[in-house]
Structure formats: C-alpha cells, structure tokens
C-alpha cells in the first residue's frame, strides 16, 4: 500500500520540485529563493569549486543576480560583474577589496555626498588615507598620486555639477603609479560611455538610477577585470551586501530599454539646459552641452551621443527662490532625493545629497543654497520647458 504523507508534510513540500517544462519565458524568470538543493554532495561540490554554474546560498549569489551581472558585463564590455545591495555597497566593496589599512586613495572631491562621507568619515577609521582632488585638473591628480596609492576614484559625470573628467588621461596618469582606476558611471550608463574602453579597471553603478530607470529596483553593480571583480565579490559576500533576487529581476526589466531611454533623457536635457541658460531668473546652468561649460570639448570627445539627463542650475534669488520654485513645480516636477527616473524630478543638493559636507566644502564644490539638480526624464521637452517657464515666471 502506497504511503500518503500527512497534509502538514505535503504542504511543506508543495511545489518544491515542479519542473518548468521545455518552453523558455520571454521575460527573465524570477527565482525568489534563498537556497538551492542538490541530488548529492558531488554535484554541490562541483558548484562550490566553480566547475559548474549554479547557486548554493543567496549571499554567495543567485540566479537573478547572475543574469543581471552578465547583462551589465556585456553592456560594459567587461569580463565579469558583481551585483550588490546598493550603489554605496558597490563602492564600499571596491575600496575594501583593493585597499588595506595604511593604504592611500585619490578621489574626486566633486562627487556624490554618500561617496564623500565614505571617504571623509568611514575610511579614516579604517586607517585608509584619502587625498581629494579636482579630477578635471590633471596636474593636481598627478601631484596627489604616489606609489602607495592603491585606488583612483572618479565619477564619469560628477554629481551635481556635471563636470567631465578626461578618463583616458586619468588612466594614463594612474598607470604610471600602478594605481587601479575605478569609475562611477551612474550619471552616464554604458549607453553613453564605457570607462573600461578608455582603460579603467572597474566601473560601478547605482542600479536604481539609469540602469533600472524606474525608481523601483534597488542595488549596485561593479564590472571590470575578472580578477578584480572576484576580489570585490569576496568583499561583498563577507559584508553581506548581496543584491536580492527581486531587485535584480526588476533591474533587468529596466535595463532592456536603457539605450532608448538615454536618447530621450539626453535630448530633453539639452533642450532644458538651453532654455534655463537664457532665463533671467537663472544665474548659471551646469550642463556640458552649453558653450560656456568648462569641459564641453572633453564631453564632445568622450560622449558623442550626449551626456544624459542630468543638469544643475543656480537661481539668482538663492534659497527663497528655490523654495518657491519647488512649490510651483509640484507635482508635475516633484522634489525627489534621487535621479534618473523616466519622470523629471529635482532636488536641492545642499540640504539633501551633500548635506553632510561643511559650508566651506560646499562653496568649493559650487553647491550653493540656490543650486537645484534637475534629472530630466523622457517627457516631451516642450512640456518641460513650458512647466519650468511657468514656474520661474
């Protein structure tokens, strides 16, 4: 007589081993599980030893994370990639994998506020020294580099004033000191620039921005040389900073439209920047498409398809004008402390992204009380210009 397990037993095992069939889903499948099973120890050990592809335990990596990693590596022209729980987890994984206590980092001072906090506050506690430079000033970078410098950190397009470092020249400088170059390309995405093509060793992104594109999927990703990525992966696993399956799955859905979105973001930003530059209420606009931008020539050389949807502008009326504009624009163009959504948003860097920096440092970076960072979405540029024009008066 066949034994029929108790209902409790059947419920615990329900659906656990249902094969998917031969048909392949058009959209990537979501494998929302923290662990996998194996028929015997030999099969498990083949995966643990890297002899076969597979997944064991979520912190070591999982199916959806691996699919995202391979997709980003392909877009970046990289040998490998590792997905992380956030953009800051990606950067932290890079630094802790490649720089030991007593080591030295050279980094662009014109960087995201979270990056600056890591460099200014966290790394000194670990015995890691950072020298801050203007990465667009090659002479200053060269003076800062030493044989002890393990890492040069730069942003492809800086946050929030959209400066454009000369990546090939920086790579050449770093090579003379044996320094690894890692580039934050969050503002650009591989649709506009591939730092590895210019000689960088690693590139990283905050996934919720242009890669995901819809302010839904959290995460980060680092791509580059296989050996370096393996070191970063070990760091990420030890930190417990692995990206979850659902966020990896959502990010991959967004990634499919990346080139299409980036063209629309770029076209919109060029139109909006030109409009703002001519408006009497605006004192200054930071966007590489404008003739007066200090790095317009470098941008034209490195970014033939344009520089994406990010720009910042300073209101002549200072902070009161900022508060008034935010009220007038909402909810059409809302205040949101992130960027790169398909919808246009704005933020006040001095009190959000860069609020951890002291006033003198904010002044040095050009982050004034009147500065607004605008993330131009994929809307019709004429509509954005009309809304901004009505709000500015």
PyMOL commands that set and color helices and strands:
alter all, ss='L'
color gray80, all
select helices_A, chain A and resi 7-12+41-48+58-60+63-76+87-98+113-125+138-144+167-175+195-198+226-239+245-255+258-277+296-302+318-329+349-351+359-365+381-392
alter helices_A, ss='H'
color red, helices_A
select strands_A, chain A and resi 80-84+104-108+129-133+149-155+180-184+202-206+220-224+282-286+310-315+334-335+345-347+371-375
alter strands_A, ss='S'
color yellow, strands_A
deselect
rebuild
show_as cartoon
